[in-house]
């Protein structure tokens, strides 16, 4: 691609005005594929809008115009993340002109990718829900979207890359709590700590307690007070990550007051 053709292509992406300067990206790579011949680099966030610069195979960078992937409602699980992403291609270009994928990595790990088979309606990528599986519990993942223009007549263009989204899976569900002591109006519970380093725990009562939360904290034991003498109650525990995302519930334990 000649310099004039490159400038014309950039102008089409930026509404008729190409970026004022292109530079060569330097510094450590945040995203790396397993192939040395197919390594993409993403710089650190820059600018007020948090957009990222990204490198093409030609060694030039430009500001991203792709939306950032977002977490779907209740999308964080212990071993998966459900993500929403959609995009309006630049004026004069259609969705069929691009191949899109979602890339993710955790700290110290190579990036992985999933091709996005998004429906094209009136030249627009409609928002789609994508579930990434096989993840580690209570772990931060860095996700970005990539739109690569399909090659036409051997004319390669650098891909568009979104800013990073940081998403945290939730911890694994704790084991069932054990009843350690009983009194006329209280019971004490204890459970094993989460193996994946939960930030805190919450204990919920059964229907007899209107499913209310009866404890929240970092300790793995608690006393539930204000109960009725001779009553029987059920209790379940869930583990929370640093953002307050909750695991599935533990199995329920039944406890009776003395």
Rosetta blueprint (number, residue, H / E / L):
1 X L
2 X L
3 X H
4 X H
5 X H
6 X H
7 X H
8 X H
9 X H
10 X H
11 X H
12 X H
13 X H
14 X L
15 X L
16 X L
17 X L
18 X L
19 X L
20 X L
21 X L
22 X L
23 X L
24 X L
25 X L
26 X L
27 X L
28 X L
29 X L
30 X L
31 X L
32 X L
33 X L
34 X L
35 X L
36 X L
37 X L
38 X L
39 X L
40 X L
41 X L
42 X E
43 X L
44 X L
45 X L
46 X L
47 X L
48 X L
49 X L
50 X L
51 X L
52 X L
53 X E
54 X E
55 X E
56 X L
57 X L
58 X L
59 X L
60 X L
61 X E
62 X E
63 X E
64 X L
65 X L
66 X L
67 X L
68 X L
69 X L
70 X E
71 X E
72 X E
73 X E
74 X E
75 X E
76 X E
77 X L
78 X L
79 X L
80 X E
81 X E
82 X E
83 X E
84 X E
85 X E
86 X E
87 X E
88 X E
89 X L
90 X L
91 X L
92 X L
93 X L
94 X L
95 X H
96 X H
97 X H
98 X E
99 X E
100 X E
101 X E
102 X E
103 X E
104 X E
105 X E
106 X E
107 X L
108 X L
109 X L
110 X L
111 X L
112 X E
113 X E
114 X E
115 X E
116 X L
117 X L
118 X L
119 X L
120 X E
121 X E
122 X L
123 X L
124 X E
125 X E
126 X E
127 X E
128 X E
129 X E
130 X E
131 X E
132 X E
133 X E
134 X L
135 X L
136 X L
137 X L
138 X L
139 X L
140 X E
141 X E
142 X E
143 X E
144 X E
145 X E
146 X E
147 X E
148 X E
149 X E
150 X L
151 X L
152 X E
153 X L
154 X L
155 X E
156 X L
157 X L
158 X L
159 X L
160 X E
161 X E
162 X L
163 X L
164 X L
165 X E
166 X E
167 X E
168 X E
169 X L
170 X L
171 X L
172 X L
173 X L
174 X L
175 X L
176 X L
177 X L
178 X E
179 X E
180 X E
181 X E
182 X E
183 X E
184 X L
185 X L
186 X E
187 X E
188 X E
189 X E
190 X E
191 X L
192 X L
193 X L
194 X L
195 X L
196 X L
197 X L
198 X L
199 X L
200 X E
201 X E
202 X E
203 X E
204 X E
205 X E
206 X L
207 X H
208 X H
209 X H
210 X L
211 X L
212 X L
213 X E
214 X E
215 X E
216 X E
217 X E
218 X L
219 X L
220 X L
221 X E
222 X E
223 X E
224 X E
225 X E
226 X L
227 X L
228 X L
229 X L
230 X L
231 X L
232 X E
233 X E
234 X E
235 X E
236 X E
237 X E
238 X E
239 X E
240 X E
241 X L
242 X L
243 X L
244 X L
245 X L
246 X E
247 X L
248 X L
249 X L
250 X L
251 X L
252 X L
253 X E
254 X E
255 X E
256 X E
257 X L
258 X L
